[in-house]
Amino acid sequence: MAKKSTNLEIHERVNHIYQLLIKSWSRFDILQYAATEWDLSSRQTDEYIARARKLIEEDSAVERPQWLAAAVRRLAEYEKRAGNDDRQVAVAIKALETQAKLLRFDI
C-alpha cells in the first residue's frame, strides 16, 4: 500500500495537473503521467483532475472590469520596459496603441 500524500504534495500535484490541463493534456495522458511519476491510481488522479478543473473555473470567473484593468496594467508594464530600450520603440508604441484600443480611446 502506498504511503499517504502530505497536504503539500497534494497541493503541488493539483497545481501540476492544472498546468497540464491548460496545455491541453488529455485525461488519459494525465493518468499515465500520474501513475508513472507519483504512483497514483486512476481514481486518485481523477480527484486531482477535478480539483485542478475547479481551480481553472475559479480563475476563469474574473469579471470584465477586473480583466480589463489587469490587461491594461500588463500593457503599461510592456510599454515601460520597451521604452527603456531605444531598439524597442515600436513595441512601446504598439503597447500604447493596444491600451488605447482596450480603453476605447480613438487614436
WOZI-V360710 format. One record per residue. N is the residue number from 0. OMEGA is omega in whole degrees, -180 to 180 (* if undefined). D_LAST is the distance of its C-alpha to the last C-alpha in whole Angstrom. Layout:
BEGIN
{{N,OMEGA,D_LAST} {N,OMEGA,D_LAST}}
END
This chain:
BEGIN
{{0,-179,66} {1,179,63} {2,-179,62} {3,179,60} {4,175,56} {5,177,55} {6,178,52} {7,178,50} {8,179,51} {9,180,50} {10,-180,47} {11,180,46} {12,178,47} {13,179,45} {14,177,42} {15,178,43} {16,174,43} {17,180,40} {18,179,38} {19,180,40} {20,-179,39} {21,173,35} {22,175,36} {23,174,38} {24,178,42} {25,176,44} {26,-179,47} {27,180,49} {28,179,48} {29,177,47} {30,179,51} {31,-180,52} {32,-178,50} {33,178,51} {34,-178,55} {35,-174,55} {36,-172,53} {37,-179,54} {38,-179,57} {39,175,56} {40,176,57} {41,-179,55} {42,-179,55} {43,179,54} {44,177,51} {45,177,50} {46,178,50} {47,178,48} {48,179,46} {49,179,45} {50,180,45} {51,178,42} {52,177,40} {53,177,41} {54,178,38} {55,179,36} {56,180,36} {57,179,35} {58,-178,33} {59,-176,31} {60,-178,31} {61,179,28} {62,-178,26} {63,-180,23} {64,178,22} {65,-180,24} {66,-179,22} {67,180,19} {68,180,20} {69,-180,21} {70,179,19} {71,179,16} {72,178,19} {73,179,20} {74,178,17} {75,178,17} {76,177,20} {77,179,19} {78,-179,17} {79,180,20} {80,-178,22} {81,-180,20} {82,178,19} {83,-178,23} {84,-177,24} {85,-179,23} {86,-175,24} {87,-178,21} {88,-180,18} {89,178,16} {90,179,17} {91,179,15} {92,179,12} {93,178,12} {94,179,13} {95,178,10} {96,-180,8} {97,175,10} {98,-179,11} {99,179,7} {100,179,8} {101,-179,12} {102,177,11} {103,171,9} {104,176,6} {105,176,4} {106,*,0}}
END
